[in-house]
Amino acid sequence: MGCILGSLACCCGSAACSLCCVCCPSCKNSTSTRIVYAVIMILGTITGLILLIPGLRTGLDKVPGLCSPTFFSGALVKDCDQIVGYAAVYRVCFAMAAFFFLLMVLMLCVTSSKDPRAKIQNGFWFFKILILIGIFVGALFIPGGAQPPGTVTFEEVFKWVGMIGGFLFILIQLILIIDFAHSWNESWIGHYEENEHKCWYIGLLFFTVFFYLLSLTGIVLFFVFYTTADGCVEHKFFISFNLILCVIISVVAILPKIQEAQPKSGLLQASIITLYVTYLTWSAMTNNPNKACNPSLAQILDPSANTTVTTAAPGTDIHGVVDGESIIALVVFLVLVIYSSIRTSAASQVGKLTMNESAHLKDSGSDSSGGNSKNDDDEEKGQKVHDDEEDSVAYSYSFFHFMFMLGSLYVMMTLTNWYSPSSSLKTLSANAPSMWIKISSSWVCILLYLWTLVGPLLMPNREFS
């Protein structure tokens, strides 16, 4: 795997590394570097999924000398439970989080590619991958799993770290989603104003209505399957309260005063936020320990599968390895990670989120200037990744790694369904704290979006565009 990653990094890594990669397309060094880090994150997520495959632990026992001693030597791994299941996911994501934390600290105050540390950011991929693998191997030796009563395990402590990091990353996800919605709206409105084809306007109207219908359908299904006539009071409150909040932000988005201050604000953005809040509401309810209020997708599709158990006992997996909510969460996560890696506009929310204050705005000018002779020479030699950060970095290196560190924690909590940790795939338990963290994040998301609407009115002298 290290060789594959090293070769891939060579194709879209630093300018120096790209000398051996004539087959790769031309791109900016800042963009290609972020893509490689995104690929590392995606491969780490896939590794975590592989470690959750049922029967993997039994398969490891069949490997001679790995988990069981042989005639010639003892077992290579003393406790194979630590390298499979949820315990292994915790260690994979711990390694990624520690890796990005080290880079975050190392890249503090880097302002241009002339800083020696920028070479570490944009190159040395083989050694960085070795460090990441080394951290993971070291994490396998952290004591965990079954411990004497009263002993605090690594998984229990890191679960709370993961909850906090996952909560913060959900907020970053909202910023990325708002940026995507604004970019989508501006792009299609721009096309409509250029050629006056009504298809662009109809497209915006169609997706706005479609997202609202999806949200409304979800809310109806929530009341049907996640509430009961005489119980599930928390779920009834979550659904009703968030529905009211979504109506409020939709109305505020089209108020004349808001439209005057932000002409590009509209119902498309509000519909996307409504759909995202609806998803967060569902995600929170799937972590309710009360099984009567938290049916699995299998139970919803097949009502005869319902049991009479009303509360999931500790050590009970009520949804299986990776449930439907986790799959949707991973898809959204991966799409937004890729989007944040290729979205480079300084005017975008992503640009403002990761942009250094002194970020350069010379892309268009540098293409026509004589300073491009170095890039021209590089093209002749086969190099197709050019350095666009000689004067100033295109994004904040430290904050980029901070965002990916939080993303690693979010992946950990998603793959483990935000449950209480255990090595075995069959000994999990839902927990109320994760439910409240998720529903609280939906409220914070609504407040953040509401602030983007009313902020320009409350602070007219501040730039919000």
HELIX and SHEET records of a PDB file:
HELIX    1   1 GLY A    2  CYS A   11  1                                  10    
HELIX    2   2 CYS A   17  CYS A   20  5                                   4    
HELIX    3   3 ASN A   29  ILE A   50  1                                  22    
HELIX    4   4 LEU A   56  ASP A   61  1                                   6    
HELIX    5   5 CYS A   80  ILE A   83  5                                   4    
HELIX    6   6 GLY A   85  LEU A  106  1                                  22    
HELIX    7   7 PRO A  116  ASN A  122  1                                   7    
HELIX    8   8 TRP A  125  ALA A  139  1                                  15    
HELIX    9   9 PHE A  154  ASN A  195  1                                  42    
HELIX   10  10 LYS A  198  PHE A  225  1                                  28    
HELIX   11  11 VAL A  233  ALA A  253  1                                  21    
HELIX   12  12 PRO A  256  ALA A  261  1                                   6    
HELIX   13  13 LEU A  267  MET A  285  1                                  19    
HELIX   14  14 LYS A  291  CYS A  293  5                                   3    
HELIX   15  15 LEU A  297  LEU A  301  1                                   5    
HELIX   16  16 PRO A  303  ALA A  305  5                                   3    
HELIX   17  17 GLY A  324  ILE A  342  1                                  19    
HELIX   18  18 GLN A  349  THR A  354  1                                   6    
HELIX   19  19 ASP A  363  SER A  368  1                                   6    
HELIX   20  20 GLY A  370  ASN A  372  5                                   3    
HELIX   21  21 SER A  373  LYS A  381  1                                   9    
HELIX   22  22 TYR A  397  LEU A  415  1                                  19    
HELIX   23  23 ALA A  432  LEU A  458  1                                  27    
SHEET    1   A 2 CYS A  27  LYS A  28  0                                        
SHEET    2   A 2 VAL A 385  HIS A 386  1                                        
END                                                                             
